Amino acid sequence: MQETRMEYPRPQLRRDDWFALNGEWEFAFDDGDGAAKYEGGRAAFPMRIRVPFSYQYEASGIGDRSHHGTVWYRRTFPDRARGRRTLLCFNAADYETDVWINGRHAAHHAGGFTPFTADITPYVRRGENTIVVRCRDPLDPAIPRGKQSWTGEPFGCWYVPNTGIWQSVWLEYCAGDGLARMKLMTDVDAFALSVELETMYGRADRAELIVSFCGKTAKRCEFSLDPSVTRHTLRLSDGAPASPEFLWTPEHPALFGLDIVLYEGGKESDRVHTRFGMRKIEIDGRGRILLNGAPLYQRLVLDQGYWPESGLTPPRAEALKEDIALAKRMGFNGARKHQKLEDPYYYYYAEELGFLVWCEMPSAYAFCSGEMGRIAEQWREIVVAARNFTSVICYVPLNESWGVSGLRLDADCQNFARSLYYATKALDGTRLVSTNDGWENPTETDIVSIHDYAETGCGFAQKYRDIATADNGERKIVADGNEYRGQPVLFTEWGGIAMDGETGGGNWGYNSGAADAEEFYSRYENLVKGIAACDLQGYCYTQLTDVQQEVNGLLRADRTPKFDMERLRKLNSK
């Protein structure tokens, strides 16, 4: 039986007192009349489901892969507030979520990949309380959905969907005004931490920052809070640059602890625990990517983040740590987390293990005003969450012109891509942006990316000798009417090599299968050498694991290796 996810769900913004809502809930499909029956929480719910797993996957206890556009959940919970405020927290629910507490509507959120919190204090009563959740997830290609099929069936490289609650749900408590949002930015050159704090109600009047390193308090300060947003910079030394022992790198993932304490009228109203790494990612005048001033060659692996038993939901928090450890054993120093904002434990473990992460927007697939609005809002929420993760060094708002299929020529698509680049830089100017990863790169991008699934790398140097005019055989690398301005170039998808015995019957890889492991190693080495001959800034191999019908992983879907991991590590170190 699938374990229940009972760890604290949000490790990088933790409150001490919380109550898990994962586990068994009552559940119902709504095929037309659910609002009248279920909204008030009184009608019988015919099924049981194990939250946070979606009904489509066996981990939920249901495993029904037919489409149901609306689903309902119900359970009870005790009042544990003891005079404090009660916060209801979701890490993700797909796509549109409404919540009722004791029959009263308490929260609404649109977007399938981002966390949200609601203060439900006015709706909670002493004793037992009832929570009802409705999630609507239509098969609409104009809704951001990433790798979830919108046809009702998996096809190509799109998979069985995850409908409804698919990440953890919990309650937590604060004594008064609480921290609603934070932004943590580090300055390596000044050895300083800049914070931006936004409170829930604007009533907290002071904040305290307590910074620790290796378990010992390193710095603390107090400052006044504005009613809306407060910015404050804390210098961790006399202004000299941070020394190497304090810098976060894949080889030396140093981390600082941080407690943020809010006070309201002299009394502590909220306390959260988080952490940060002191590091800087930038591009120098020679088009090189630098990490803390040193050249960084990225050896990334494409990671879809799917599991056979639970789809998009990690079956255990430790499963994410294990994925990172396996990737590192094969010689990768990072991952392009493809088409999803991952469970927060992924970024937490990536910080601890020293693993670079690219954060990507889940695509929609029908360019229109509705799609643009939904992408812009969901991407804003993703960046606001991801900018506090030290491991994240690059953002990808668009992939392969998905959802903006006219990007090569169409002015509206190109302007939308530009708007996402500038919005991303406004929200977080400290990371890099690959605006449309793969091809048809606009001028407005920090990284020019190439996707090429050629079977041999022998022609790469000739094919990509002039990035401004190059194409991968099907698509131009730079969009028409745009310019290549010397940005770093990375090969961000290649390989996709399946094995002959695994393809067929609907299963596939990106090019012809390898007859045996020796042929795989030979082809892998040839492709790595071809990329190296292009003098690029790194690569991203497709992909870490098999996913449903796509069987081009270095690991099987259950994470057992297909190949000798030490041999792969040596190939990736050439």
C-alpha positions as CSV (number, residue, x, y, z in Angstrom):
1,M,0.0,0.0,0.0
2,Q,1.2,3.5,-0.8
3,E,2.6,5.4,2.2
4,T,0.9,8.6,3.2
5,R,2.9,11.7,2.7
6,M,3.2,13.0,6.3
7,E,6.4,15.1,6.3
8,Y,6.1,18.8,6.7
9,P,5.1,19.8,3.2
10,R,7.0,23.1,2.6
11,P,10.5,22.7,4.0
12,Q,11.8,26.1,2.9
13,L,9.2,28.1,4.7
14,R,8.3,26.2,7.9
15,R,6.1,27.0,10.8
16,D,6.5,24.9,14.0
17,D,2.8,24.1,14.6
18,W,0.9,22.4,11.8
19,F,-1.7,19.7,11.1
20,A,-1.5,17.3,8.1
21,L,-4.6,16.9,5.9
22,N,-3.0,14.3,3.7
23,G,-4.5,10.8,4.0
24,E,-8.0,9.4,3.4
25,W,-10.7,11.8,2.1
26,E,-14.2,11.1,0.9
27,F,-14.3,11.6,-2.9
28,A,-16.7,11.9,-5.8
29,F,-16.7,12.4,-9.5
30,D,-19.0,15.2,-10.7
31,D,-20.5,14.6,-14.1
32,G,-23.1,17.3,-14.0
33,D,-24.9,17.8,-10.7
34,G,-22.2,17.9,-8.0
35,A,-22.7,21.5,-6.9
36,A,-26.2,20.9,-5.7
37,K,-25.2,17.6,-3.9
38,Y,-21.7,18.2,-2.5
39,E,-21.1,21.9,-1.9
40,G,-22.8,22.0,1.4
41,G,-20.9,18.9,2.6
42,R,-24.1,16.9,3.5
43,A,-24.5,14.4,0.6
44,A,-22.8,11.0,0.6
45,F,-19.5,10.8,-1.2
46,P,-19.4,7.4,-2.8
47,M,-15.6,6.8,-2.9
48,R,-12.4,7.2,-0.8
49,I,-9.2,8.7,-2.1
50,R,-5.7,8.9,-0.6
51,V,-4.6,12.6,-0.8
52,P,-2.3,14.0,-2.3
53,F,-2.5,11.4,-5.1
54,S,-4.7,12.0,-8.1
55,Y,-7.5,9.6,-8.9
56,Q,-5.9,8.5,-12.2
57,Y,-3.1,6.8,-10.4
58,E,-3.0,3.7,-8.2
59,A,-1.4,5.5,-5.3
60,S,-4.7,7.3,-4.7
61,G,-6.5,4.0,-4.1
62,I,-8.6,4.5,-7.2
63,G,-6.6,4.3,-10.4
64,D,-9.4,5.3,-12.8
65,R,-7.8,6.8,-16.0
66,S,-11.1,7.9,-17.5
67,H,-11.7,11.7,-17.7
68,H,-13.8,13.5,-15.1
69,G,-13.6,17.2,-15.4
70,T,-14.8,18.0,-11.9
71,V,-14.0,16.2,-8.7
72,W,-15.0,16.7,-5.0
73,Y,-13.3,15.9,-1.7
74,R,-14.5,16.0,1.9
75,R,-13.0,15.3,5.3
76,T,-13.1,16.6,8.9
77,F,-10.5,18.3,11.0
78,P,-10.3,19.4,14.6
79,D,-9.9,23.0,15.7
80,R,-6.4,23.3,17.1
81,A,-6.0,27.1,16.8
82,R,-6.3,28.0,20.5
83,G,-7.0,31.6,19.7
84,R,-4.6,31.8,16.8
85,R,-5.2,32.2,13.1
86,T,-5.8,29.0,11.0
87,L,-4.1,28.9,7.6
88,L,-5.1,26.3,5.0
89,C,-2.2,25.5,2.7
90,F,-2.1,23.6,-0.7
91,N,1.1,22.9,-2.5
92,A,-0.8,22.3,-5.7
93,A,-4.2,21.3,-7.0
94,D,-5.1,21.1,-10.7
95,Y,-6.6,23.3,-12.1
96,E,-9.3,25.5,-10.5
97,T,-9.9,24.9,-6.8
98,D,-12.7,26.1,-4.5
99,V,-12.9,25.4,-0.8
100,W,-15.8,25.4,1.6
101,I,-15.4,25.2,5.4
102,N,-18.5,24.2,7.3
103,G,-20.6,25.0,4.2
104,R,-19.2,28.5,3.7
105,H,-17.0,29.3,0.7
106,A,-13.6,30.1,2.0
107,A,-11.0,30.0,-0.9
108,H,-10.6,30.0,-4.6
109,H,-7.4,29.5,-6.7
110,A,-6.8,29.0,-10.4
111,G,-3.6,27.3,-11.6
112,G,-2.5,23.7,-11.4
113,F,1.1,23.9,-10.4
114,T,1.5,26.6,-7.7
115,P,1.1,26.7,-3.9
116,F,-1.6,28.8,-2.3
117,T,-2.8,29.7,1.2
118,A,-6.1,30.9,2.7
119,D,-6.8,32.2,6.1
120,I,-9.9,30.2,7.1
121,T,-10.1,31.5,10.7
122,P,-13.6,33.1,10.3
123,Y,-15.0,29.8,9.1
124,V,-13.6,27.4,11.8
125,R,-15.6,26.6,14.8
126,R,-14.8,24.8,18.0
127,G,-14.7,21.0,17.8
128,E,-15.0,19.2,14.5
129,N,-15.0,21.0,11.2
130,T,-15.8,19.9,7.7
131,I,-13.7,20.9,4.6
132,V,-15.1,20.4,1.1
133,V,-12.8,20.9,-1.9
134,R,-13.9,21.1,-5.6
135,C,-11.3,20.9,-8.4
136,R,-12.2,21.6,-12.0
137,D,-9.8,20.4,-14.6
138,P,-11.2,20.5,-18.2
139,L,-9.5,19.1,-21.2
140,D,-8.7,22.6,-22.5
141,P,-5.5,23.1,-24.4
142,A,-5.5,26.8,-23.5
143,I,-5.0,25.9,-19.9
144,P,-1.3,25.4,-18.8
145,R,-1.0,21.7,-18.3
146,G,2.6,20.7,-19.1
147,K,3.0,17.1,-20.2
148,Q,-0.6,16.1,-19.3
149,S,-2.6,15.0,-22.3
150,W,-5.7,17.2,-23.3
151,T,-7.2,14.5,-25.6
152,G,-8.4,12.1,-23.0
153,E,-5.7,9.6,-23.8
154,P,-1.9,9.7,-23.6
155,F,-0.1,10.3,-26.9
156,G,3.3,11.2,-28.2
157,C,5.2,12.7,-25.3
158,W,2.1,13.7,-23.4
159,Y,0.9,11.5,-20.5
160,V,-2.0,10.5,-18.3
161,P,-3.2,13.7,-16.5
162,N,-3.3,14.4,-12.8
163,T,-6.6,15.9,-11.8
164,G,-7.4,17.6,-8.5
165,I,-5.2,17.7,-5.4
166,W,-1.8,16.3,-6.4
167,Q,0.4,17.8,-3.7
168,S,0.2,18.1,0.0
169,V,-2.6,19.9,2.0
170,W,-2.2,21.0,5.6
171,L,-3.2,23.5,8.3
172,E,-0.8,25.8,10.2
173,Y,-1.2,28.5,12.7
174,C,0.1,32.0,13.7
175,A,-0.6,34.2,16.7
176,G,-1.5,37.3,14.7
177,D,-0.4,39.0,11.5
178,G,1.7,36.4,9.5
179,L,4.2,36.4,6.7
180,A,2.4,36.1,3.4
181,R,5.4,36.3,1.0
182,M,9.2,36.7,1.1
183,K,11.9,37.3,-1.4
184,L,15.5,36.4,-0.5
185,M,18.3,37.7,-2.7
186,T,22.0,37.3,-1.9
187,D,24.9,39.6,-2.9
188,V,28.2,37.6,-3.0
189,D,30.3,40.7,-3.6
190,A,29.0,42.6,-0.6
191,F,28.4,39.4,1.4
192,A,24.8,40.5,2.1
193,L,21.3,39.2,2.2
194,S,18.4,41.4,0.9
195,V,14.9,40.4,2.1
196,E,11.5,41.6,0.9
197,L,8.7,40.8,3.4
198,E,5.0,41.1,2.8
199,T,2.6,40.4,5.7
200,M,-0.9,39.2,5.5
201,Y,-2.7,42.2,7.0
202,G,-0.1,44.9,7.4
203,R,-0.5,44.9,11.2
204,A,2.9,43.5,12.2
205,D,5.2,46.5,13.0
206,R,8.6,44.9,13.5
207,A,10.7,42.0,12.1
208,E,13.7,40.1,13.3
209,L,16.1,38.2,11.1
210,I,18.3,35.5,12.7
211,V,21.0,34.1,10.4
212,S,22.9,30.9,11.3
213,F,25.7,29.0,9.7
214,C,26.8,25.4,10.7
215,G,24.2,25.6,13.5
216,K,25.6,28.7,15.1
217,T,24.1,32.2,15.1
218,A,26.0,34.4,12.7
219,K,24.0,37.6,12.5
220,R,20.7,39.0,13.8
221,C,18.9,42.3,13.3
222,E,15.6,44.0,13.9
223,F,13.8,46.6,11.8
224,S,10.5,48.3,11.4
225,L,7.9,47.0,8.9
226,D,5.8,49.0,6.5
227,P,2.1,48.2,6.2
228,S,2.5,46.6,2.8
229,V,6.0,45.5,1.6
230,T,9.3,46.0,3.5
231,R,12.8,45.7,2.0
232,H,15.9,45.3,4.2
233,T,19.5,44.4,3.5
234,L,21.6,42.6,6.1
235,R,25.3,42.6,5.7
236,L,26.9,39.4,7.0
237,S,30.4,41.0,7.2
238,D,32.0,44.4,6.9
239,G,31.2,44.6,3.2
240,A,34.1,42.4,2.0
241,P,33.1,39.7,-0.6
242,A,32.0,36.3,0.8
243,S,34.9,33.9,1.2
244,P,34.7,30.5,-0.5
245,E,33.7,28.6,2.6
246,F,30.4,30.5,2.6
247,L,29.6,30.1,-1.1
248,W,27.1,27.6,-2.5
249,T,28.4,25.5,-5.4
250,P,27.6,22.0,-6.6
251,E,30.9,20.9,-5.1
252,H,30.4,22.8,-1.8
253,P,26.7,23.4,-1.1
254,A,27.1,25.7,1.8
255,L,23.8,26.9,3.3
256,F,22.8,29.5,5.9
257,G,19.8,29.1,8.2
258,L,17.3,32.0,8.5
259,D,14.5,32.6,11.0
260,I,12.1,35.4,10.3
261,V,10.1,36.6,13.3
262,L,7.3,39.1,13.1
263,Y,6.1,41.2,16.0
264,E,2.7,43.0,16.5
265,G,2.5,45.4,19.3
266,G,5.6,44.0,21.0
267,K,4.3,40.4,20.9
268,E,5.6,37.7,18.5
269,S,2.9,37.1,15.9
270,D,4.6,34.7,13.5
271,R,7.9,32.8,13.1
272,V,9.1,30.9,10.0
273,H,12.2,29.0,9.3
274,T,14.0,29.0,6.0
275,R,17.5,29.0,4.5
276,F,19.5,30.3,1.7
277,G,22.8,29.8,-0.2
278,M,25.2,32.6,-1.0
279,R,25.8,32.3,-4.8
280,K,25.8,34.4,-8.0
281,I,25.0,33.3,-11.5
282,E,26.0,35.6,-14.4
283,I,27.2,36.0,-18.0
284,D,30.6,37.6,-18.6
285,G,31.7,39.7,-21.7
286,R,32.9,36.6,-23.5
287,G,29.4,34.9,-23.4
288,R,30.4,32.5,-20.6
289,I,28.2,31.5,-17.8
290,L,29.8,32.0,-14.4
291,L,28.9,30.7,-11.0
292,N,30.5,32.8,-8.2
293,G,32.9,34.2,-10.8
294,A,34.1,30.9,-12.1
295,P,33.2,29.3,-15.5
296,L,30.3,26.9,-15.2
297,Y,29.8,24.0,-17.7
298,Q,26.4,22.5,-17.2
299,R,25.8,18.8,-17.6
300,L,22.1,18.6,-17.1
301,V,19.5,15.9,-17.5
302,L,15.9,16.4,-18.5
303,D,13.7,15.3,-15.7
304,Q,9.9,14.9,-16.3
305,G,9.1,14.1,-12.6
306,Y,6.7,11.2,-13.2
307,W,6.3,8.0,-11.2
308,P,4.4,4.9,-12.4
309,E,2.2,4.6,-9.3
310,S,1.6,8.3,-8.7
311,G,2.1,10.3,-11.9
312,L,3.3,13.9,-11.2
313,T,3.2,13.3,-7.4
314,P,6.4,12.0,-5.8
315,P,5.4,8.8,-3.8
316,R,7.7,9.9,-1.0
317,A,9.8,13.1,-0.3
318,E,12.9,10.9,-0.3
319,A,12.1,9.8,-3.9
320,L,13.2,13.2,-5.0
321,K,16.4,13.0,-3.1
322,E,17.1,9.6,-4.7
323,D,16.5,11.0,-8.2
324,I,19.0,13.7,-7.6
325,A,21.6,11.3,-6.2
326,L,21.1,8.9,-9.2
327,A,21.6,11.8,-11.6
328,K,24.8,12.9,-9.8
329,R,26.1,9.3,-9.9
330,M,25.8,9.4,-13.7
331,G,27.9,12.6,-13.9
332,F,25.2,15.3,-14.2
333,N,25.5,18.4,-12.1
334,G,21.9,19.6,-12.6
335,A,18.5,19.0,-14.2
336,R,16.1,20.8,-16.4
337,K,12.9,20.1,-14.5
338,H,10.6,19.7,-17.5
339,Q,7.1,21.2,-17.7
340,K,6.3,21.4,-14.0
341,L,7.0,23.2,-10.8
342,E,8.2,20.3,-8.7
343,D,7.3,19.4,-5.1
344,P,9.3,21.8,-2.9
345,Y,11.4,19.0,-1.5
346,Y,13.1,18.6,-4.9
347,Y,14.6,22.1,-4.6
348,Y,15.3,21.5,-0.9
349,Y,17.3,18.4,-1.6
350,A,19.0,20.0,-4.6
351,E,20.3,22.7,-2.3
352,E,21.7,20.2,0.1
353,L,23.2,17.9,-2.5
354,G,24.6,20.6,-4.7
355,F,22.5,20.2,-7.8
356,L,21.6,23.0,-10.4
357,V,18.0,23.3,-11.5
358,W,16.3,25.0,-14.4
359,C,12.7,25.9,-13.6
360,E,10.2,25.7,-16.4
361,M,6.6,26.9,-17.1
362,P,4.1,24.1,-17.9
363,S,2.9,24.8,-21.4
364,A,-0.6,25.5,-22.8
365,Y,-1.2,24.6,-26.4
366,A,-3.8,27.0,-27.9
367,F,-2.6,30.6,-28.5
368,C,-5.3,33.1,-27.5
369,S,-6.0,35.8,-25.0
370,G,-7.1,33.3,-22.4
371,E,-4.0,31.3,-22.7
372,M,-1.7,34.3,-22.5
373,G,-3.5,35.5,-19.3
374,R,-3.3,32.1,-17.6
375,I,0.3,31.6,-18.5
376,A,1.3,35.1,-17.3
377,E,-0.4,34.6,-13.9
378,Q,0.7,31.1,-13.3
379,W,4.3,31.9,-14.4
380,R,4.3,34.9,-12.0
381,E,3.3,32.5,-9.1
382,I,6.0,30.0,-10.2
383,V,8.8,32.6,-10.2
384,V,7.7,34.0,-6.9
385,A,8.0,30.5,-5.4
386,A,11.2,29.5,-7.2
387,R,13.2,32.6,-6.6
388,N,13.8,31.6,-3.0
389,F,15.3,28.2,-4.1
390,T,19.1,28.5,-4.2
391,S,19.4,25.6,-6.6
392,V,17.4,27.3,-9.3
393,I,19.7,29.2,-11.7
394,C,17.6,29.5,-14.9
395,Y,14.0,30.1,-15.8
396,V,12.2,28.7,-19.0
397,P,8.9,30.4,-19.6
398,L,8.3,28.8,-23.0
399,N,9.4,25.4,-24.5
400,E,9.8,24.7,-28.3
401,S,7.1,27.3,-29.2
402,W,4.4,25.1,-27.5
403,G,1.4,27.3,-27.2
404,V,3.0,30.0,-29.4
405,S,3.3,27.9,-32.5
406,G,3.6,31.0,-34.7
407,L,6.6,32.4,-32.8
408,R,8.9,32.1,-35.8
409,L,7.0,34.8,-37.8
410,D,4.0,36.0,-35.8
411,A,4.4,39.4,-34.1
412,D,1.8,38.6,-31.4
413,C,3.6,35.4,-30.4
414,Q,7.0,37.1,-30.4
415,N,5.7,40.0,-28.3
416,F,4.2,37.6,-25.8
417,A,7.5,35.8,-25.5
418,R,9.3,39.1,-24.9
419,S,6.7,40.0,-22.3
420,L,7.5,36.8,-20.4
421,Y,11.2,37.5,-20.5
422,Y,10.8,41.0,-19.1
423,A,8.3,40.0,-16.5
424,T,10.6,37.2,-15.3
425,K,13.6,39.6,-15.1
426,A,11.4,42.1,-13.1
427,L,10.4,39.4,-10.6
428,D,13.9,38.1,-10.3
429,G,16.8,39.8,-12.1
430,T,19.4,37.5,-10.5
431,R,18.8,34.4,-12.6
432,L,19.2,33.6,-16.3
433,V,16.2,33.2,-18.6
434,S,15.9,30.8,-21.6
435,T,12.8,32.5,-23.1
436,N,11.8,29.8,-25.7
437,D,13.9,26.8,-25.0
438,G,14.8,24.7,-28.1
439,W,14.6,26.9,-31.2
440,E,13.1,30.1,-32.5
441,N,14.9,32.0,-29.8
442,P,13.9,35.6,-29.6
443,T,16.5,38.4,-29.2
444,E,15.3,38.8,-25.6
445,T,16.8,35.8,-24.0
446,D,19.9,35.3,-21.8
447,I,20.5,31.8,-23.2
448,V,20.2,30.6,-26.8
449,S,19.1,26.9,-26.7
450,I,19.3,24.1,-29.2
451,H,17.1,20.9,-29.3
452,D,18.5,18.4,-31.8
453,Y,17.8,14.6,-31.7
454,A,20.2,13.7,-34.4
455,E,21.6,10.1,-34.1
456,T,25.2,11.3,-34.6
457,G,27.1,14.3,-33.3
458,C,29.6,14.3,-36.2
459,G,27.9,17.2,-38.0
460,F,27.1,19.4,-35.0
461,A,30.2,21.7,-35.4
462,Q,29.3,22.5,-39.0
463,K,25.6,22.7,-38.4
464,Y,26.0,25.2,-35.6
465,R,29.0,27.2,-36.7
466,D,26.9,30.3,-37.2
467,I,24.1,30.4,-34.6
468,A,22.5,33.5,-36.2
469,T,21.5,31.5,-39.3
470,A,21.5,27.9,-38.0
471,D,18.7,25.5,-37.9
472,N,18.4,22.0,-36.5
473,G,17.0,20.6,-39.8
474,E,13.5,21.6,-39.1
475,R,13.4,24.9,-37.1
476,K,15.6,28.0,-37.1
477,I,17.5,28.5,-33.9
478,V,16.9,32.2,-33.9
479,A,13.3,33.4,-34.7
480,D,12.8,35.5,-37.9
481,G,13.3,39.2,-37.3
482,N,15.4,38.6,-34.2
483,E,19.1,38.7,-33.5
484,Y,21.8,36.5,-31.9
485,R,23.8,38.8,-29.7
486,G,26.5,36.5,-28.4
487,Q,24.5,34.9,-25.6
488,P,25.7,31.6,-24.2
489,V,24.5,28.7,-26.3
490,L,23.5,25.3,-24.7
491,F,22.3,22.1,-26.2
492,T,19.3,21.7,-24.0
493,E,17.8,18.5,-25.5
494,W,19.6,15.7,-27.3
495,G,19.9,12.0,-27.2
496,G,16.6,10.4,-26.4
497,I,18.1,6.9,-27.2
498,A,15.8,4.0,-26.5
499,M,16.7,0.3,-26.6
500,D,15.4,-1.9,-29.3
501,G,13.7,-4.3,-27.0
502,E,11.7,-1.6,-25.3
503,T,10.1,0.1,-28.3
504,G,7.0,-0.9,-30.2
505,G,3.5,-1.4,-29.1
506,G,3.1,2.4,-28.6
507,N,6.4,2.8,-26.8
508,W,9.1,5.0,-28.4
509,G,12.3,6.9,-28.2
510,Y,13.4,10.0,-30.2
511,N,15.5,8.1,-32.7
512,S,16.2,4.5,-33.7
513,G,16.8,2.2,-30.8
514,A,20.2,0.9,-29.7
515,A,20.7,-2.9,-30.2
516,D,22.5,-3.3,-26.9
517,A,24.3,-1.4,-24.2
518,E,27.6,-1.2,-26.1
519,E,25.8,0.5,-29.0
520,F,24.2,2.9,-26.6
521,Y,27.5,3.9,-25.0
522,S,29.1,4.4,-28.5
523,R,26.3,6.6,-29.6
524,Y,26.2,8.6,-26.4
525,E,30.0,9.2,-26.6
526,N,29.7,10.3,-30.2
527,L,27.0,12.8,-29.3
528,V,28.9,14.2,-26.3
529,K,31.9,14.7,-28.5
530,G,29.8,16.4,-31.2
531,I,28.4,18.8,-28.6
532,A,31.9,19.5,-27.2
533,A,33.2,20.3,-30.7
534,C,30.7,23.2,-30.8
535,D,32.3,25.0,-27.9
536,L,29.0,25.5,-26.0
537,Q,28.3,26.2,-22.4
538,G,26.7,22.9,-21.5
539,Y,24.0,20.4,-22.4
540,C,20.9,18.6,-21.2
541,Y,20.4,14.9,-22.1
542,T,16.9,13.5,-22.7
543,Q,16.1,12.0,-20.2
544,L,16.4,10.7,-16.7
545,T,13.7,8.1,-16.6
546,D,11.2,6.3,-18.8
547,V,7.8,7.9,-18.6
548,Q,4.8,5.8,-19.6
549,Q,5.0,5.3,-23.4
550,E,8.3,7.3,-23.7
551,V,11.1,4.8,-23.0
552,N,14.2,6.8,-23.7
553,G,15.3,7.2,-20.0
554,L,18.7,6.3,-18.5
555,L,16.6,4.8,-15.7
556,R,13.5,2.7,-16.0
557,A,10.3,4.3,-14.7
558,D,10.8,2.5,-11.4
559,R,14.3,4.1,-11.2
560,T,16.3,0.9,-11.8
561,P,19.3,1.7,-14.0
562,K,19.5,0.5,-17.6
563,F,23.2,1.2,-17.9
564,D,26.5,1.1,-15.9
565,M,26.3,4.4,-14.0
566,E,30.0,4.8,-13.5
567,R,30.5,4.4,-17.3
568,L,28.0,7.1,-17.9
569,R,29.7,9.3,-15.4
570,K,33.0,9.0,-17.3
571,L,31.3,9.8,-20.6
572,N,29.7,12.9,-19.1
573,S,33.1,14.0,-17.7
574,K,34.8,14.1,-21.1
